[in-house]
Amino acid sequence: MDFNEYLADKFGISQSVMRLTEEAEKSASLQFEQIDRNAGYTQAKVLAAFADNRIGEAHFAVTSGYGYNDLGRDALDAVYAQVFGCESALVRPHMISGTHAISTALFAVLRPGDTMVAATGKPYDTLEQVIGIGGAQGSGSLADFGVAYRQVDLGTDGGMNYDALGTAIDATTKAVLIQRSKGYDWRHTPSVAQLNHAVRFVKSIKQDIVCIVDNCYGEFVEENEPEADLLVGSLIKNPGGGLSQTGGYIAGKSGYVELAANRLTTVGIGKEAGASLGQNKSMFQGFFMAPHTVAQALKAACLCGELFSKLGFDVYPAPGEARGDIIQAIRFGKKELIIAFCQGIQKGAPVDSFATPEPWDMPGYADPVIMAAGAFVQGASIELSADAPIREPYIAYMQGGLTYESAKLGIMTAAQKVLEKMNGM
């Protein structure tokens, strides 16, 4: 049995989908080459940081209790700070998600009477209750603590609206949040150069504003990370390399990182305690693998965009367009197709491939959400996954793939499911 016969037999993939996938790979070949070049550079940066910080087996030791003198924890902070070009970093398994890390950073720097400005439109759904623009009053949001909120929607071109941003900033503005990834939006993901420009723009108006970049889904996509006061992200996305079991990071100016550490633990303890509980090894190894793993995910995103464009769907980014994160958006226009796509991704997963995802009222989201994720680590977006809010115009967001080869099979399976649903409608 040859490979195509095997795909048809084991995965139910038709010859037409196989042919279109082969064409999509050829169309994406130049992007694949650029992705590999970038991965080579970022891998060298990570390897140099490991060497410069003399990472050894002692850094993998398990600590418990208070976690005083956890050599691995402190060394991992230093490695992240060096690779991301920051003064300091806080990398901890105690941060349960990207939302938790961002919330920690916001509560660390904002005080009653301050104003927070969102520079890239409404933040990701799970931050609404953190800010206080969603959820019940008195739940402990920033709004409950007297922090005001202003939102600057993106311009008609999908980029940041600098005129409106300049108007939104006043004497009370303490922090500006810039979301790097598109979230559940059909929009351009800013490049590192564009993010740096936004930070310089804010600083030109008021130097002491804390510029916070939600860096989720963007790490290692380019050679360097944004130059912000704080960079925040999740270890079960890009920087965990598919090996971190949990965790998040906050990197940036040392004073602000210390405030974040005070918020995560307690004032007076900060970064000095917190047992790693045996997580250091997987976090070190995951960070070492991250440049390669992100490259696999980027190739999968390019293939997905090319393939579904050939199937007649609008995709963002468009084929051949520069990428700022690992997310590929596909506009299906029909609820049934978005569900078929996510069910196809699930069928092509290594874990729980037998499960059939359905939309549900997920905590922290305004609309029912369907999520496909057959991952080794629950919720790990660096592994092949897809999710979508069930609302018009019914856009699915696919990301991840620990290996390009496995992600390719998942994408082909999803394409097959969508075609079958279209033919049956």
C-alpha positions in Angstrom: 0.0 0.0 0.0 1.5 3.3 -1.0 1.2 6.5 1.0 -1.8 7.9 -0.8 -3.6 4.6 -0.4 -2.7 4.6 3.3 -4.1 8.1 3.7 -7.3 7.1 2.0 -7.6 3.9 4.1 -6.7 5.3 7.5 -7.9 8.9 7.4 -10.5 8.9 4.6 -8.7 11.6 2.6 -9.8 11.8 -1.0 -7.5 12.1 -4.0 -8.7 15.6 -4.7 -7.7 16.8 -1.2 -4.3 15.1 -1.6 -3.8 16.8 -5.0 -4.8 20.2 -3.6 -2.5 19.8 -0.6 0.4 19.0 -2.9 -0.3 22.2 -4.9 -0.6 24.2 -1.6 2.8 22.9 -0.5 4.4 24.0 -3.7 2.8 27.5 -3.4 4.1 27.8 0.1 7.7 26.7 -0.6 9.3 30.2 -0.5 7.6 30.9 2.8 8.8 27.6 4.2 12.4 28.6 3.3 12.1 31.9 5.1 10.6 30.2 8.2 13.6 27.8 8.3 16.1 30.7 8.0 14.4 32.5 10.9 14.3 29.3 13.0 18.1 28.9 12.5 18.7 32.4 13.9 16.4 32.1 16.9 17.7 28.6 17.7 21.3 30.1 17.8 20.1 32.8 20.2 18.5 30.2 22.6 21.6 28.0 22.4 23.9 30.9 23.2 21.7 31.9 26.2 22.0 28.3 27.5 25.8 28.4 27.2 26.2 31.9 28.6 24.2 31.0 31.7 26.0 27.7 32.1 22.9 25.5 32.2 23.7 22.2 33.7 22.0 19.1 35.1 21.8 20.8 38.6 19.3 23.2 37.2 16.8 20.4 36.7 16.7 19.5 40.4 13.3 19.3 42.1 12.5 21.8 44.8 9.6 21.9 47.2 8.1 24.0 50.0 9.2 27.6 49.8 11.6 26.8 46.9 14.5 28.9 48.3 17.7 28.6 46.4 16.0 27.1 43.3 18.9 27.4 40.9 16.9 26.2 37.9 14.1 28.7 38.5 16.6 31.6 38.6 18.6 30.4 35.7 15.5 30.0 33.5 14.6 33.6 34.3 18.0 34.7 33.1 17.8 32.6 29.9 14.4 34.1 29.0 15.6 37.6 29.7 18.7 37.2 27.4 16.8 35.6 24.5 14.0 38.2 24.7 16.4 41.1 25.1 15.0 42.1 28.5 16.5 43.2 31.8 14.6 40.6 33.8 12.1 37.8 33.5 9.7 35.9 35.7 9.0 32.4 34.4 6.8 30.3 36.6 4.7 27.1 36.5 2.3 28.9 38.9 0.9 31.1 36.1 -1.8 28.9 34.7 -2.4 30.6 31.3 -1.6 33.6 29.2 -4.6 35.4 30.6 -3.3 34.8 34.1 0.1 36.2 33.2 -1.4 39.3 31.6 -3.8 39.8 34.5 -0.8 39.6 36.9 1.1 42.2 34.9 -1.9 44.6 34.8 -2.6 44.3 38.5 1.1 44.8 39.2 1.4 48.2 37.6 -2.0 49.7 37.8 -3.4 51.6 40.8 -6.7 53.2 41.8 -7.2 56.3 39.7 -5.1 55.0 36.8 -6.3 54.5 33.3 -5.5 51.5 31.1 -5.7 52.0 27.3 -6.1 49.0 24.9 -4.3 50.1 21.8 -5.4 47.2 19.5 -9.1 47.2 20.0 -11.0 45.0 22.4 -8.6 42.5 24.1 -9.1 38.8 23.9 -12.4 37.6 25.3 -10.9 36.1 28.5 -9.6 39.5 29.6 -13.0 41.2 29.6 -13.7 40.2 33.1 -10.2 41.0 34.3 -10.6 44.6 33.0 -14.2 44.9 34.2 -15.9 45.4 30.8 -17.6 42.0 31.3 -18.8 39.9 34.2 -20.4 40.9 37.5 -19.5 44.0 39.4 -17.6 43.2 42.6 -15.8 40.2 41.2 -12.4 41.8 41.8 -11.7 43.3 38.3 -9.5 46.3 37.6 -12.7 48.4 37.4 -13.6 47.3 40.9 -10.3 48.7 42.1 -10.9 52.1 40.5 -8.9 51.5 37.3 -10.5 53.2 34.3 -10.4 51.7 30.8 -10.3 53.2 27.3 -10.3 51.2 24.1 -8.8 52.4 20.8 -10.3 50.4 17.9 -8.1 49.6 15.0 -8.1 51.7 11.8 -10.0 50.9 8.7 -6.8 49.3 7.3 -6.6 46.9 10.3 -3.6 48.8 11.7 -3.3 50.8 14.9 -5.1 54.1 14.9 -2.4 56.5 16.1 -4.6 59.6 16.0 -7.2 58.0 18.3 -4.5 56.5 20.5 -2.9 59.9 21.0 -6.3 61.3 22.0 -7.0 58.4 24.4 -3.8 59.0 26.4 -4.0 61.6 29.1 -2.4 62.4 32.5 -4.1 59.4 34.2 -2.9 56.8 31.6 -0.6 54.4 33.4 -0.5 51.4 31.0 -1.1 50.7 27.4 -1.9 47.1 26.4 -1.0 46.0 22.9 -2.2 42.6 21.8 0.1 41.1 19.3 -2.0 38.3 18.0 -5.3 38.7 16.2 -7.4 36.9 18.8 -10.9 36.4 17.5 -10.5 39.2 15.0 -10.2 39.2 11.2 -7.2 41.5 11.2 -3.5 42.0 10.5 -1.1 40.9 13.2 1.5 43.6 13.6 5.1 42.9 13.0 7.8 43.4 15.6 8.8 46.6 13.8 5.2 47.9 14.0 4.9 46.9 17.7 8.2 48.8 18.4 6.9 51.8 16.6 3.7 51.8 18.7 5.7 51.6 21.9 7.9 54.6 20.8 4.7 56.5 19.8 3.3 56.0 23.3 6.5 57.0 25.0 6.8 60.1 22.9 3.5 61.3 24.5 4.1 60.2 28.1 7.4 58.6 28.9 6.3 56.8 32.1 3.5 54.9 30.6 4.0 51.1 31.0 3.7 49.5 27.6 2.6 45.9 27.9 2.7 43.6 24.9 0.5 40.5 25.0 3.0 38.3 23.2 1.0 35.1 23.0 1.3 33.2 19.7 4.1 35.5 18.5 7.3 34.3 20.2 10.0 33.2 17.8 7.9 34.1 14.7 10.5 36.8 13.9 14.2 37.0 14.8 13.6 39.4 17.8 10.8 40.1 20.3 9.1 43.5 20.7 10.9 46.2 22.8 8.3 46.9 25.5 8.3 47.5 29.2 6.7 44.1 29.7 6.3 41.1 27.4 3.8 38.5 28.6 2.9 35.0 27.4 2.0 31.4 28.1 4.3 28.4 28.2 1.7 26.1 26.7 2.0 28.3 23.5 5.1 29.1 21.6 7.9 29.4 24.2 7.0 26.1 25.8 7.9 24.2 22.7 5.2 21.6 23.3 7.0 20.3 26.3 6.1 22.7 29.1 3.3 21.2 31.2 2.0 24.6 32.3 3.2 28.1 33.1 3.7 31.6 31.9 6.3 34.4 31.7 6.6 38.1 32.2 9.7 39.7 30.9 10.9 43.3 30.6 12.2 46.2 32.7 13.5 44.8 36.1 11.3 47.2 38.2 8.1 46.2 36.5 9.0 42.5 36.6 9.6 42.8 40.3 6.1 44.3 40.8 4.7 41.4 38.8 6.6 39.0 41.1 5.1 40.7 44.1 1.7 40.3 42.6 2.2 36.6 41.8 3.6 35.7 45.3 3.6 38.5 47.8 5.3 41.8 48.6 8.6 41.2 50.2 9.1 37.8 48.6 8.7 38.5 44.9 11.0 36.3 42.8 12.9 34.8 45.7 10.5 31.9 46.5 8.2 29.5 44.7 9.1 25.8 44.3 9.4 24.6 40.8 8.1 21.1 41.7 10.1 19.4 39.1 8.9 21.6 36.2 12.3 23.2 35.4 13.5 20.4 33.1 10.5 20.5 30.8 10.5 24.3 30.8 14.2 24.4 29.8 13.8 21.7 27.2 10.6 23.3 25.8 12.3 26.7 25.5 15.2 25.0 23.7 12.8 23.3 21.3 10.6 26.4 20.8 12.3 27.9 17.7 11.9 24.6 15.8 8.4 23.9 17.1 7.2 27.4 16.2 8.7 26.9 12.7 6.6 23.7 12.4 3.5 25.5 13.4 4.2 28.4 11.0 4.5 26.0 8.1 1.3 24.3 9.1 -0.4 27.7 9.2 0.9 28.6 5.7 -0.3 25.2 4.4 -3.7 25.7 5.9 -4.1 29.2 4.4 -3.0 28.0 0.9 -5.2 24.9 1.0 -8.4 26.6 2.1 -7.8 29.5 -0.3 -7.7 26.9 -3.1 -11.0 25.5 -1.8 -12.5 28.9 -2.3 -12.5 30.3 1.3 -11.3 33.7 2.4 -8.2 33.3 4.7 -6.1 35.6 6.8 -3.2 36.0 6.4 -3.6 35.6 2.7 -1.3 33.1 0.9 2.2 34.6 0.7 1.5 37.4 3.2 3.9 38.1 6.1 3.0 36.5 9.4 3.2 38.0 12.9 1.9 35.0 14.8 1.1 31.3 14.3 -2.6 31.7 13.8 -4.5 31.1 10.5 -8.0 32.4 10.2 -10.5 30.9 7.7 -13.9 32.6 7.1 -16.5 29.8 6.5 -19.7 31.9 6.6 -21.7 29.0 7.9 -22.0 27.5 11.3 -22.1 23.9 9.9 -18.8 24.4 8.1 -17.0 25.8 11.0 -18.1 22.9 13.1 -17.0 20.4 10.4 -13.6 22.1 10.2 -13.0 21.8 14.0 -14.2 18.2 14.0 -11.8 17.4 11.2 -8.9 18.9 13.1 -9.9 16.8 16.1 -10.0 13.7 14.1 -6.4 14.3 12.9 -5.1 14.8 16.5 -2.9 12.3 18.3 -4.9 12.4 21.5 -8.7 12.1 21.7 -9.1 11.7 17.9 -12.3 9.8 18.6 -13.9 12.7 20.3 -16.4 15.0 18.5 -16.1 18.6 19.6 -19.3 20.6 19.8 -19.9 24.3 20.7 -20.3 25.0 24.4 -20.5 27.9 26.9 -16.9 28.1 27.9 -16.0 30.1 31.0 -14.6 33.6 30.1 -16.2 33.8 26.6 -19.2 35.8 25.5 -20.4 33.4 22.8 -20.5 29.6 22.7 -17.1 28.3 21.5 -16.1 25.2 19.7 -12.5 23.9 20.4 -10.6 21.1 18.8 -7.5 20.1 20.6 -6.2 16.6 20.8 -3.2 17.7 22.8 -0.7 16.0 25.1 -0.9 19.1 27.3 -4.5 20.2 27.9 -5.2 23.5 26.1 -1.7 23.7 24.6 -2.1 26.0 21.6 1.3 25.2 20.2 -0.1 21.7 19.5 -2.4 21.5 16.5 -5.7 23.0 17.6 -8.6 25.1 16.2 -11.3 27.1 17.9 -14.0 29.5 17.0 -16.7 31.6 18.6 -20.1 30.6 17.2 -21.0 34.0 15.8 -21.1 35.5 12.3 -19.3 35.5 10.0 -18.2 32.1 11.4 -14.4 32.3 11.4 -12.2 29.5 12.6 -8.8 30.0 14.0 -6.2 27.3 13.6 -2.8 27.2 15.2 0.0 24.9 16.2 1.5 21.6 15.2 4.3 19.9 17.0 5.5 18.5 13.7 4.6 19.8 10.3 3.9 16.2 9.1 1.3 15.5 11.7 -0.3 19.0 11.4 -0.5 18.5 7.6 -2.6 15.3 8.2 -4.9 17.2 10.6 -5.4 20.0 8.1 -6.1 17.5 5.3 -8.6 15.7 7.4 -10.3 19.0 8.2 -10.5 19.9 4.5 -12.1 16.5 3.8 -14.7 17.1 6.5 -15.5 20.5 5.2 -15.9 19.2 1.6 -18.1 16.4 2.7 -20.3 18.8 4.7 -20.6 21.2 1.7 -21.6 18.3 -0.6 -24.3 17.3 1.9 -25.8 20.8 2.3 
